[in-house]
Amino acid sequence: MVARTFDAFLPLMRHETPPAGRQEPHLQGARTCGMKLLLKFNLVLFILFVIGIAATAYVSRDLLQRNAREEIYENAKLLIESALAVRNYTSRNIAPLLETQIKYEFRPEMVSAFSAIELLKNLREANPEYKHFLYREATLNPTNPANRAVDWESDIVSVFRNGAVTAPLFGQRDTPNGRMLFVAKPLKAGAACLRCHDTAERAPPTMIAKYGSAGGFGWKVNEIIGAQIIQIPETFALARADATFRVFMGSLLGVLLAIALTFNLLLWWMVIRPITKISVLADQISLGAVDAPDFVGHSRDEIGSLAMALSRMRRSLVQAMKMLED
């Protein structure tokens, strides 16, 4: 049995190599070690990145869409407040200047609703960012039939009149052209409104001649007679969210790719490169190259400890072989 064991070690002591066309399994492992480690590392990294990107995309998309809707609502509120300010300015400063002229010719510029509608119309035409904001002053009993509230607008006005909700009211509704976002605020009749909307007998004759006496009368001070409503297509808000989402996800992918490349370089330099050298040295020693040089490792981590252990093993093997020769 001792003789068979000595015969098995004899080729190693003679520095014999495997026959041509065949490589030892451990030598093949040394040459593919780097590839296997990189493949495993990148596979795990890829799975983690996919999970992280999917979770980030799900959360960020929902958050961006919500923020886009809220931004649209805030812009709509600002436009409603601007329209209300124009209404008040018209009632206080413009209408008194046209008191005499209205006896001879009705001028719509003295009507606060007309001024507010024209202001936002001009804003939509001048600024493409607001071209999707549709402004209406929906009234239950208007003088101008164009301002009469339709069914869903009447429901909003009724809700305000009943005190069921507080202003402003935010909501969504489905239309044949898609879902619309809307912001609504109650419209109250002021004292200045009664100059034209008290009774048909007290209204300016020029206004009666233009719009008739069928509607727009019997208003009371501080009565909710309608609602300021701004509608915006939801697709407009979602398009802004999608644009931000694409920029965000593109930036995230770029950062993750840079991180993955950096990790690969660090893994190759700090782990795979020294392990491959140690593996090659171990292969040489296993084939009997006891005079192979020690692996010089400068690090004090696990790889440095492995290199020191391999060097000690080589020296022990040299001493054992000398003892066998003696």
Steps between C-alpha positions, in 0.01 A plus 500: 500500500790735576652417166175585317480831685861584414435406136205740491721790616787408271368687191459816707857475629621462141305808383299294253212674316173349379490360148441739212137583433394440861503744789463427866159606640656729759704678229186562297336636814787742553464636148123545526489619861484866407226445245289294741529751783421793274207314350354416840559849631340665199208257505424588863558869428269482198221338703535762775502782244190364326313474832616845608416662165157335488417613856634850433308526174176391667533742792641795306247475216208508741661783698576707191146459368360604835731802513409592142129498587563708812706748298217529246252555780717772655536679165125479448440646847734788415310567176167498684633748755631717214159491333333591829738794543415624150129467578537713811710760319245523221210543744678769702690694235368431151124466541454845667677666206248352256184582699407781265591319179290194588189714464574530129707190424564185697874438539596146610826637640310623804391142581747339740441152359585622149827654621605181683419277204682727255804520727543123519425467129783741420727318744432168324579655163817674618645218711496146354547357851144606584330412172348187658340691790133548413326767709124520554271704719211258520187676627162352590305809393718697256421797284721370220381148399859406420574505875219262597627205703468153346402194704830423671570869559155541655583217738814682611311825556233312697767344718640846576154644569423215743829549682592134448863577408751773562660698222697446292369169372739266317384207294511288187235406251480280192405654167479366142839665440663342807528571868502863608632654820307795638520761772188688607428790731159648588400824336304741719293798393633830627319826555630632168339204320151620598531800267421257219365187671242623752184508291436533128326832558806652672753354256655726234278503189803457276584172677140381462519584131817290463419196715125517564317474831464122520778444754761652722275674751397455859856468635567571867814644658742224609284236336694224323380544144761288323855369507834584350621179337827420329539171312829345389544175301662235717720402205667842528595437862610141429711610203696733727540221755617256231760745372640544851483123555707428188767750602511362855519134393762579236714674761450211741605243239809704418599517868440127550706411193785716628476330841496153338806583289684635805415190704620273219831682478547489877405132514748414225782708651454410867367143485510321165850609392679386820287183529584409140874541574469292816307234307771483231769469770302223670473316168878520450565367850249216452690399185827484693645845430628535853744769388214731394531849649283605793203719429583843631190646660503845653148494641415379849153379413376146435677483162830595662448229763427248224824594320703460821338164569585382147860609541524307828350195332758515220786522748357210700470296180864570412610383846281188475647410159855547632415268787371240251816530292717450809 
